[in-house]
Amino acid sequence: MLHYYGSYDVVVCGGGTSGVTAAVASARTGAKTLLIERTGQLGGQMNFSGPPGFSYAYLFNALHEQVIAGFAGETHKRLLEMGHALPHTLTDWRGSYVFSYVDPDWWGLLVYQILTEEKAEMMLHSLVTDVIKEGSGLKGVVVEHPSGRSIVLAKVVIDCTGEGEVGCQAGAQYEIESRDVLEPSTVAFTADGVDWDKALQYIKDNLKDFLFEQADYTARGYTRETVEAEIKKAKSILEIGEIMGYISLRDQGLKTGGWHGQSGVGFFLMPKGGRILAHFQHSSHVGKTDATDVRDITRVEIEARRQDVIAFNFFKKYVPGFENAYITRVCPEARVRETRRIMGDYKIMPEDILESRKFKDVIGKSPFGTGSKHAVGTSALVTLPNAGKPKDKGSHDIPYRALVPIGLENLLIAGKAISAHRECHHRFLMETIVTGQAAGAAAALCAKKGITPREMEKDVSELQDVLRKQDVILDGTK
């Protein structure tokens, strides 16, 4: 039996990074807002299926102009003041891949506080299983939870499920690749007890065994040789950031069966109570799976943990500095990199990124490049045909129209399922916060004005004004 739960201006489905941000932005824009999350933990890829070891990174372009602020900047600032983050680490030889570290667990605690401050309601342990639709317009959603099944009505619904589940339920057009092509999924884990002085010295003594190219150091005028010279001078592991390589040790492990060979060897860094932890984000890769298939995602959860055990034992046995390391966290569920992309009134294309394009309906920016994907194997990454970085060391605009699904009304998409070509899939944590903030503010304005998100495409100036007031960067940078 269906029970009526309530009516809201804005209902946000999914409490990950995009969903939390959307709910906060909606409430701050004056809407009666409900956030629905299938677990009891808000934060998604930040602190539940993640965190990515680059939380936060890429808030700056290769010129080191800040291009992402808004809710990301606010939470970094608040956690920094609380002692649960580190200042922006603008390492000179790194391009846009610079770090603004936060403690993901404290981020997860903080967002409950912010949502409560903004009077956004939360409906946890609740799964959206269907939509309520009239013609092409959504009127609400059906939710299952420990109390049974409920109807929740809304003027505007925002899909922040990551996999485009609400859009799919509503009949949205979407794109998804075959199992053979989809990026692999991962179960991440974190370790403490590392002797960082010993670990850093090994890196300095074996620089040829490490990969630094992802830092895009050529954008800052560096060569491999000058980067190695900078690393030799480093006094802290934080001056390096992401560590990938250990090529000789990896090859030794492959020969002895000590490494599983499904990913490269490396880790990220995580601040925690004045300590630095090693975060293993890429140490398990399970490919040939479609995470929208329950059999596949179940296989991911099992196989990724098998690989994690091998990976941790490898570090303990082979990698200097990790002899006394111990696991402090295994993420509760897999981090799914790629499934559906819901097609919208605009589809972000590789040339938009490569040309650093600006749009009149800009709702945020991203300095990420295009054309690089994770893959199973020791190289960990593959390069697609249109790979490249934004020209002039800048960033590209994200247009509002990419959040409005084709043929559907009263629905917005935020997070990794927004409308984009596969080669410029906007799945990264910082991008999901950008699109979540825009979707939340847009939905609130639409509810207030009695218009649909598609009607707002005619004039987004008021939305842009609201976003600027929420410290979103829309202009003034490359």
C-alpha positions as CSV (number, residue, x, y, z in Angstrom):
1,M,0.0,0.0,0.0
2,L,1.2,3.5,-0.9
3,H,1.2,6.2,1.8
4,Y,1.4,9.9,1.2
5,Y,4.6,11.3,2.7
6,G,4.4,15.0,1.8
7,S,4.7,17.7,-0.9
8,Y,7.9,19.7,-1.5
9,D,9.1,22.4,-3.9
10,V,12.2,20.3,-4.6
11,V,13.0,16.6,-4.1
12,V,16.6,15.5,-4.5
13,C,17.1,11.8,-5.1
14,G,20.5,10.6,-4.0
15,G,22.6,11.9,-1.1
16,G,26.1,11.7,-2.6
17,T,28.3,14.7,-3.4
18,S,25.9,16.1,-6.0
19,G,22.8,15.4,-4.0
20,V,24.0,17.0,-0.7
21,T,25.1,20.0,-2.6
22,A,21.8,20.3,-4.5
23,A,19.8,20.1,-1.4
24,V,21.8,22.8,0.4
25,A,21.6,25.1,-2.7
26,S,17.9,24.5,-3.0
27,A,17.2,25.3,0.6
28,R,19.4,28.4,0.5
29,T,17.4,29.6,-2.5
30,G,14.3,29.4,-0.5
31,A,12.7,26.1,-1.5
32,K,11.1,23.6,0.8
33,T,13.5,20.7,0.1
34,L,13.7,17.0,0.7
35,L,16.8,14.9,0.3
36,I,16.2,11.2,-0.2
37,E,19.2,8.8,0.3
38,R,19.1,4.9,0.2
39,T,21.6,4.5,3.0
40,G,22.1,6.3,6.3
41,Q,25.3,8.0,5.2
42,L,25.4,11.1,3.2
43,G,28.4,11.9,1.1
44,G,28.7,9.1,-1.6
45,Q,32.0,9.1,-3.3
46,M,33.5,11.6,-0.8
47,N,33.2,9.3,2.2
48,F,31.1,6.2,1.5
49,S,32.0,4.6,-1.9
50,G,35.1,6.8,-1.9
51,P,36.8,8.9,-1.0
52,P,38.8,9.8,-4.1
53,G,42.3,10.5,-2.9
54,F,42.1,13.8,-4.7
55,S,39.5,15.3,-2.3
56,Y,39.8,18.0,-3.1
57,A,41.9,18.6,-6.2
58,Y,41.4,20.3,-9.5
59,L,39.8,23.4,-7.9
60,F,42.4,25.4,-9.9
61,N,43.3,25.5,-13.6
62,A,46.8,25.0,-14.9
63,L,47.5,28.7,-14.4
64,H,46.6,28.1,-10.7
65,E,43.5,30.4,-11.0
66,Q,40.7,29.0,-8.8
67,V,37.8,27.9,-11.0
68,I,35.8,25.8,-8.6
69,A,34.6,27.3,-5.3
70,G,31.0,27.3,-4.2
71,F,30.1,24.5,-1.9
72,A,33.4,22.8,-2.5
73,G,35.2,26.0,-1.4
74,E,32.9,26.5,1.5
75,T,33.4,23.0,3.0
76,H,37.1,23.2,2.5
77,K,37.3,26.5,4.3
78,R,35.1,25.3,7.2
79,L,37.1,22.1,7.6
80,L,40.3,24.0,7.4
81,E,39.1,26.3,10.3
82,M,38.1,23.2,12.3
83,G,41.5,21.6,11.7
84,H,40.2,18.9,9.4
85,A,41.7,20.0,6.1
86,L,45.0,21.3,4.7
87,P,45.6,24.6,2.9
88,H,45.5,24.6,-0.9
89,T,48.7,22.9,-1.9
90,L,49.6,24.7,-5.2
91,T,52.7,22.7,-6.0
92,D,54.4,24.7,-8.7
93,W,55.2,21.9,-11.0
94,R,51.7,20.5,-11.1
95,G,49.3,21.8,-13.6
96,S,45.6,21.8,-12.7
97,Y,46.2,18.6,-10.6
98,V,46.9,20.4,-7.3
99,F,45.4,19.4,-4.0
100,S,43.1,21.0,-1.3
101,Y,43.0,18.0,1.1
102,V,40.0,17.5,3.4
103,D,39.3,14.7,5.9
104,P,36.4,12.9,4.2
105,D,34.9,11.6,7.4
106,W,34.7,15.1,8.9
107,W,33.2,16.3,5.5
108,G,30.5,13.7,6.0
109,L,29.8,14.9,9.5
110,L,29.8,18.6,8.4
111,V,27.2,18.2,5.7
112,Y,24.6,16.9,8.1
113,Q,25.2,20.1,10.1
114,I,24.9,22.3,7.1
115,L,21.7,20.6,5.9
116,T,20.2,21.0,9.3
117,E,21.2,24.7,9.5
118,E,19.5,25.3,6.1
119,K,16.4,23.4,7.2
120,A,16.6,20.9,4.3
121,E,14.7,17.8,5.3
122,M,16.3,14.4,5.0
123,M,14.7,11.0,4.3
124,L,17.3,8.3,4.9
125,H,17.3,4.5,4.4
126,S,14.9,5.2,1.6
127,L,15.2,4.0,-2.0
128,V,13.4,5.7,-5.0
129,T,11.8,2.9,-6.9
130,D,9.6,4.7,-9.4
131,V,8.4,8.1,-10.6
132,I,5.0,9.7,-10.6
133,K,4.5,11.1,-14.1
134,E,1.8,13.1,-15.9
135,G,2.4,13.3,-19.6
136,S,6.1,14.3,-19.9
137,G,6.2,15.9,-16.5
138,L,7.3,14.5,-13.2
139,K,5.0,15.1,-10.3
140,G,7.0,13.1,-7.7
141,V,8.6,9.8,-6.8
142,V,7.7,6.5,-5.1
143,V,10.0,5.6,-2.2
144,E,10.5,2.3,-0.3
145,H,11.8,2.4,3.3
146,P,11.5,0.6,6.6
147,S,8.0,2.1,7.0
148,G,6.7,0.7,3.7
149,R,6.1,2.6,0.4
150,S,5.4,6.3,0.1
151,I,4.5,8.9,-2.4
152,V,6.5,12.1,-2.3
153,L,5.2,15.0,-4.5
154,A,7.5,17.7,-5.9
155,K,7.4,20.7,-8.2
156,V,10.9,19.8,-9.4
157,V,12.8,16.5,-9.0
158,I,16.6,16.3,-9.2
159,D,18.3,13.0,-10.1
160,C,21.5,12.8,-8.1
161,T,21.7,9.0,-8.1
162,G,24.9,8.8,-10.0
163,E,23.6,6.1,-12.3
164,G,20.7,8.2,-13.7
165,E,18.2,5.9,-12.1
166,V,15.4,8.4,-11.7
167,G,15.8,9.6,-15.3
168,C,15.8,6.0,-16.5
169,Q,12.6,5.3,-14.5
170,A,11.1,8.4,-16.1
171,G,12.0,7.2,-19.6
172,A,14.9,9.5,-20.3
173,Q,17.1,9.1,-23.3
174,Y,20.5,7.9,-22.2
175,E,23.8,6.5,-23.4
176,I,25.8,3.6,-21.8
177,E,28.7,1.7,-23.2
178,S,29.1,-2.1,-23.4
179,R,30.6,-4.1,-20.6
180,D,33.8,-4.5,-22.5
181,V,34.3,-0.7,-22.6
182,L,32.9,0.6,-19.3
183,E,35.5,1.8,-16.8
184,P,36.2,-0.7,-14.1
185,S,34.8,-0.3,-10.6
186,T,36.8,-0.2,-7.4
187,V,36.5,-0.8,-3.6
188,A,38.9,1.6,-2.0
189,F,40.7,1.2,1.3
190,T,42.9,3.4,3.6
191,A,46.0,2.6,5.7
192,D,47.8,4.2,8.6
193,G,51.1,3.3,10.2
194,V,53.3,4.4,7.3
195,D,56.9,5.5,7.9
196,W,56.7,8.5,5.5
197,D,60.3,9.5,5.8
198,K,61.3,6.0,4.7
199,A,58.7,6.0,1.9
200,L,59.8,9.4,0.7
201,Q,63.5,8.5,0.6
202,Y,62.7,5.4,-1.5
203,I,60.9,7.6,-4.0
204,K,63.8,10.0,-4.2
205,D,66.3,7.1,-4.7
206,N,64.2,5.5,-7.4
207,L,62.6,8.3,-9.4
208,K,62.7,6.5,-12.7
209,D,60.3,3.9,-11.2
210,F,57.5,6.5,-10.7
211,L,54.9,8.2,-12.9
212,F,54.4,11.9,-12.6
213,E,53.0,12.7,-16.1
214,Q,49.4,12.9,-14.9
215,A,50.3,16.0,-13.0
216,D,50.6,17.8,-16.5
217,Y,53.8,19.4,-15.4
218,T,54.6,20.6,-19.0
219,A,51.7,23.1,-18.6
220,R,53.8,24.8,-16.0
221,G,57.0,24.8,-18.1
222,Y,58.6,21.7,-16.4
223,T,60.3,18.7,-17.9
224,R,60.6,15.3,-16.4
225,E,64.2,16.2,-15.3
226,T,63.2,19.4,-13.6
227,V,60.3,17.6,-11.8
228,E,62.6,15.0,-10.5
229,A,64.9,17.8,-9.2
230,E,62.0,19.3,-7.4
231,I,61.0,16.0,-5.8
232,K,64.6,15.4,-4.6
233,K,64.2,18.6,-2.6
234,A,60.8,17.6,-1.1
235,K,60.7,17.5,2.7
236,S,57.2,16.0,3.0
237,I,55.2,13.4,1.0
238,L,52.5,16.1,0.7
239,E,54.8,18.0,-1.7
240,I,54.3,15.1,-4.2
241,G,50.7,14.2,-3.7
242,E,49.5,11.2,-5.7
243,I,52.2,8.4,-5.9
244,M,52.0,6.0,-8.8
245,G,54.6,3.6,-10.1
246,Y,56.9,1.4,-8.1
247,I,57.5,-0.3,-11.4
248,S,60.4,-2.5,-10.4
249,L,58.6,-3.7,-7.3
250,R,55.4,-4.2,-9.3
251,D,57.2,-6.3,-11.9
252,Q,58.8,-8.4,-9.1
253,G,55.3,-8.9,-7.6
254,L,53.9,-10.0,-10.9
255,K,56.6,-12.6,-11.3
256,T,56.0,-14.1,-7.8
257,G,52.2,-13.7,-7.7
258,G,52.4,-10.9,-5.1
259,W,50.6,-8.4,-7.3
260,H,47.3,-9.1,-9.1
261,G,48.0,-7.2,-12.2
262,Q,44.6,-5.6,-12.5
263,S,45.8,-2.1,-11.8
264,G,48.9,-0.1,-11.3
265,V,50.7,0.3,-7.9
266,G,50.2,3.5,-6.0
267,F,48.2,5.5,-3.5
268,F,46.8,8.9,-2.6
269,L,47.1,10.9,0.6
270,M,44.5,11.7,3.2
271,P,44.8,14.0,6.2
272,K,43.5,12.6,9.5
273,G,43.9,14.2,12.9
274,G,47.3,15.7,12.1
275,R,48.5,12.4,10.5
276,I,48.8,11.5,6.8
277,L,47.2,8.2,5.7
278,A,47.7,6.3,2.5
279,H,44.5,5.9,0.5
280,F,44.3,3.1,-2.1
281,Q,41.8,4.2,-4.7
282,H,43.1,2.3,-7.7
283,S,44.3,-0.9,-6.1
284,S,41.4,-3.0,-7.3
285,H,39.9,-2.8,-10.8
286,V,37.0,-5.1,-11.8
287,G,36.3,-4.7,-15.5
288,K,33.8,-6.2,-18.0
289,T,30.9,-5.2,-15.7
290,D,27.9,-3.0,-15.9
291,A,27.1,-1.7,-12.5
292,T,23.4,-1.3,-13.4
293,D,23.2,-5.1,-13.5
294,V,22.8,-6.6,-10.0
295,R,24.9,-9.7,-10.9
296,D,27.7,-7.6,-12.2
297,I,27.8,-5.2,-9.2
298,T,27.7,-8.1,-6.8
299,R,30.8,-9.6,-8.6
300,V,32.5,-6.2,-8.3
301,E,32.1,-6.2,-4.5
302,I,33.5,-9.7,-4.2
303,E,36.4,-9.5,-6.6
304,A,37.5,-6.0,-5.6
305,R,38.0,-7.1,-2.0
306,R,40.0,-10.1,-3.1
307,Q,42.3,-7.8,-5.1
308,D,42.5,-5.4,-2.1
309,V,43.9,-8.1,0.1
310,I,46.6,-8.9,-2.4
311,A,47.4,-5.2,-2.8
312,F,47.7,-4.5,0.9
313,N,49.9,-7.6,1.4
314,F,52.1,-6.5,-1.5
315,F,52.7,-3.1,0.1
316,K,53.5,-4.7,3.4
317,K,56.0,-7.1,1.9
318,Y,57.6,-5.1,-0.9
319,V,57.2,-1.3,-0.4
320,P,59.7,0.5,2.0
321,G,57.8,2.4,4.7
322,F,54.8,0.2,4.7
323,E,56.2,-2.6,6.9
324,N,54.0,-1.6,9.9
325,A,51.0,-0.3,8.0
326,Y,47.5,-1.4,8.9
327,I,44.1,-0.9,7.3
328,T,41.8,1.7,9.0
329,R,39.0,1.7,6.5
330,V,37.5,-0.4,3.7
331,C,34.8,1.6,1.9
332,P,31.4,0.0,2.4
333,E,30.6,-0.3,-1.3
334,A,32.2,-0.1,-4.7
335,R,33.0,3.2,-6.4
336,V,31.3,2.9,-9.8
337,R,33.1,5.1,-12.3
338,E,30.8,4.8,-15.3
339,T,27.3,3.8,-16.3
340,R,24.5,5.9,-17.8
341,R,24.7,9.4,-19.1
342,I,21.3,11.1,-19.4
343,M,21.0,13.0,-22.6
344,G,20.0,16.6,-22.2
345,D,19.2,19.7,-24.3
346,Y,23.0,20.1,-24.7
347,K,25.6,17.4,-24.9
348,I,29.1,18.4,-23.7
349,M,31.5,17.4,-26.4
350,P,35.3,16.9,-26.4
351,E,35.8,20.1,-28.5
352,D,34.1,22.1,-25.7
353,I,36.8,21.0,-23.3
354,L,39.7,21.2,-25.7
355,E,38.7,24.7,-26.8
356,S,38.0,25.9,-23.2
357,R,34.6,27.0,-24.5
358,K,32.5,29.5,-22.6
359,F,28.7,29.4,-22.7
360,K,26.0,32.1,-22.1
361,D,24.2,29.6,-19.8
362,V,27.3,28.8,-17.8
363,I,26.5,27.3,-14.3
364,G,30.1,26.3,-13.3
365,K,33.5,25.4,-14.6
366,S,35.8,22.5,-14.8
367,P,39.6,22.3,-15.5
368,F,39.5,18.6,-16.3
369,G,40.8,17.4,-19.6
370,T,39.1,14.8,-21.9
371,G,39.9,11.4,-23.3
372,S,41.5,9.5,-20.4
373,K,39.8,6.5,-18.9
374,H,40.6,3.8,-16.3
375,A,41.2,0.3,-17.6
376,V,42.1,-3.1,-16.2
377,G,45.8,-3.7,-16.3
378,T,49.0,-2.4,-14.8
379,S,49.0,0.9,-16.8
380,A,45.6,1.7,-15.2
381,L,44.7,4.3,-17.8
382,V,43.9,4.3,-21.5
383,T,43.9,7.3,-23.8
384,L,41.0,7.8,-26.2
385,P,41.1,9.7,-29.6
386,N,40.2,13.2,-28.4
387,A,42.4,13.2,-25.3
388,G,43.7,16.6,-24.3
389,K,43.7,19.5,-21.9
390,P,41.7,22.8,-22.1
391,K,43.6,25.3,-24.3
392,D,45.4,28.3,-22.8
393,K,45.8,26.3,-19.6
394,G,42.2,27.2,-18.7
395,S,38.9,25.5,-18.0
396,H,35.6,24.9,-19.8
397,D,32.1,26.1,-18.9
398,I,29.4,23.7,-18.0
399,P,26.1,24.8,-19.7
400,Y,22.8,24.7,-17.8
401,R,21.2,22.9,-20.7
402,A,23.3,19.8,-20.0
403,L,21.3,19.3,-16.8
404,V,17.9,19.4,-18.5
405,P,16.9,15.9,-19.9
406,I,15.5,15.7,-23.4
407,G,11.7,15.3,-23.5
408,L,11.0,15.4,-19.8
409,E,9.7,18.2,-17.6
410,N,10.2,19.1,-14.0
411,L,13.4,17.0,-13.8
412,L,17.0,18.0,-13.6
413,I,20.1,15.8,-13.7
414,A,23.2,16.5,-11.6
415,G,26.4,14.5,-10.9
416,K,28.1,12.1,-13.2
417,A,25.0,11.3,-15.3
418,I,24.7,14.8,-16.8
419,S,24.6,15.0,-20.6
420,A,28.1,14.6,-22.1
421,H,30.1,12.6,-24.6
422,R,31.7,9.6,-23.1
423,E,35.2,11.1,-23.6
424,C,34.3,14.1,-21.4
425,H,32.2,12.3,-18.8
426,H,31.7,14.7,-15.9
427,R,32.1,12.1,-13.1
428,F,34.7,13.6,-10.9
429,L,33.8,14.6,-7.3
430,M,34.4,18.3,-7.8
431,E,32.4,18.4,-11.0
432,T,29.4,16.7,-9.3
433,I,29.4,19.4,-6.6
434,V,29.4,22.1,-9.3
435,T,26.4,20.6,-11.2
436,G,24.6,19.7,-7.9
437,Q,24.8,23.3,-6.7
438,A,23.5,24.6,-10.0
439,A,20.6,22.0,-10.2
440,G,19.6,22.8,-6.6
441,A,19.5,26.6,-7.1
442,A,17.7,26.2,-10.5
443,A,15.1,23.8,-9.1
444,A,14.3,26.2,-6.3
445,L,13.9,29.1,-8.7
446,C,11.7,27.1,-11.0
447,A,9.5,26.1,-8.1
448,K,9.2,29.7,-6.9
449,K,8.4,31.1,-10.4
450,G,6.1,28.3,-11.4
451,I,8.1,27.4,-14.5
452,T,9.8,24.2,-15.7
453,P,13.6,23.8,-15.8
454,R,13.3,23.8,-19.6
455,E,11.6,27.2,-19.6
456,M,14.5,28.5,-17.5
457,E,16.8,27.9,-20.5
458,K,15.4,31.1,-22.1
459,D,17.0,33.2,-19.4
460,V,19.4,31.9,-16.8
461,S,20.6,35.3,-15.5
462,E,18.7,35.1,-12.2
463,L,20.1,31.6,-11.6
464,Q,23.6,32.9,-12.4
465,D,23.1,35.7,-9.9
466,V,22.1,33.2,-7.2
467,L,25.1,31.0,-7.9
468,R,27.5,34.0,-7.7
469,K,26.0,34.8,-4.3
470,Q,26.7,31.2,-3.3
471,D,30.4,31.9,-4.3
472,V,30.2,29.8,-7.6
473,I,32.9,31.0,-10.1
474,L,31.2,31.7,-13.5
475,D,33.6,34.2,-15.1
476,G,36.9,36.1,-14.7
477,T,39.2,33.1,-15.4
478,K,40.7,31.5,-18.5
